[in-house]
Amino acid sequence: MLEMILLADAEIADDCTWNGIPLYGEVQIVDSFADIDVQAVESFPDLRVKVVESFPDDCGEWEFVESFPDFTIRFVDSFPDIKIEFVESFPGVE
């Protein structure tokens, strides 16, 4: 039970990871068993995400792929692990 509480309170770390998962790289959207549940918001995000076509090497840069992802996400409407906002520039955390 304590582990579940700790995971629920996990925040994005200074090294741009959540629960040990780097928040940049190749990302696959799945319907179940995702590494991270995310909610897309328009204000007060935990992470600003910029979708890129290649080299997603910096914090908040995501390249969406169909196979062999670095991590998987599932979009949810409530109780997300992190909240994200899609941006055109300045991805990352504040």
C-alpha positions as CSV (number, residue, x, y, z in Angstrom):
1,M,0.0,0.0,0.0
2,L,2.8,2.4,0.9
3,E,4.4,1.8,-2.6
4,M,1.1,2.7,-4.3
5,I,0.9,6.0,-2.3
6,L,4.5,6.8,-3.2
7,L,3.9,6.2,-6.9
8,A,0.8,8.4,-6.8
9,D,2.8,11.2,-5.3
10,A,5.7,10.8,-7.8
11,E,6.6,14.1,-9.6
12,I,8.8,14.9,-12.5
13,A,12.4,14.8,-11.3
14,D,15.1,17.4,-12.1
15,D,16.6,15.0,-14.6
16,C,13.3,15.0,-16.6
17,T,12.2,11.5,-15.5
18,W,9.0,10.3,-14.0
19,N,9.3,7.2,-11.9
20,G,12.6,6.5,-13.6
21,I,11.3,6.9,-17.1
22,P,13.0,9.6,-19.2
23,L,10.3,12.0,-20.5
24,Y,11.8,12.3,-24.0
25,G,12.2,9.9,-26.8
26,E,10.1,7.6,-28.9
27,V,6.5,7.3,-27.6
28,Q,3.8,4.9,-28.4
29,I,0.1,5.5,-27.6
30,V,-1.6,2.4,-26.2
31,D,-5.1,1.7,-24.8
32,S,-4.0,-0.4,-21.8
33,F,-0.9,-1.3,-19.7
34,A,0.8,2.0,-20.4
35,D,4.0,3.1,-18.7
36,I,2.4,6.5,-18.0
37,D,-1.1,7.8,-17.9
38,V,-1.2,11.3,-19.3
39,Q,-3.9,14.0,-19.4
40,A,-3.6,16.7,-22.1
41,V,-4.3,20.1,-20.6
42,E,-4.1,23.7,-21.8
43,S,-2.8,25.2,-18.6
44,F,-0.7,24.3,-15.6
45,P,1.0,21.2,-17.1
46,D,3.6,19.1,-15.4
47,L,5.4,18.8,-18.7
48,R,5.3,20.8,-21.9
49,V,5.6,18.4,-24.9
50,K,6.9,19.2,-28.4
51,V,6.2,16.6,-31.0
52,V,9.3,16.1,-33.3
53,E,9.9,14.1,-36.4
54,S,13.4,12.9,-35.3
55,F,16.0,13.1,-32.6
56,P,13.8,13.5,-29.5
57,D,16.8,14.0,-27.3
58,D,15.7,16.8,-25.0
59,C,13.3,17.0,-22.1
60,G,9.7,17.1,-23.4
61,E,10.6,16.2,-27.0
62,W,8.4,13.2,-28.1
63,E,8.4,11.3,-31.4
64,F,5.3,9.2,-31.8
65,V,6.0,5.7,-33.2
66,E,4.0,2.5,-33.9
67,S,6.6,0.1,-32.5
68,F,9.7,-0.2,-30.4
69,P,9.0,2.9,-28.2
70,D,11.2,4.1,-25.3
71,F,8.0,4.3,-23.3
72,T,4.2,4.0,-23.7
73,I,1.4,6.4,-22.8
74,R,-2.3,6.2,-22.4
75,F,-4.5,9.4,-22.6
76,V,-6.9,9.7,-19.7
77,D,-9.5,12.2,-18.7
78,S,-8.9,11.9,-14.9
79,F,-6.3,10.7,-12.5
80,P,-3.3,11.0,-14.7
81,D,0.3,10.3,-13.7
82,I,1.3,13.5,-15.3
83,K,-0.4,16.4,-17.1
84,I,1.0,17.5,-20.4
85,E,0.5,20.5,-22.7
86,F,1.5,20.3,-26.4
87,V,3.6,23.2,-27.4
88,E,5.5,24.4,-30.6
89,S,8.5,25.7,-28.7
90,F,10.2,25.5,-25.3
91,P,9.3,22.0,-24.2
92,G,10.2,20.6,-20.8
93,V,9.4,21.5,-17.2
94,E,9.3,25.0,-15.6
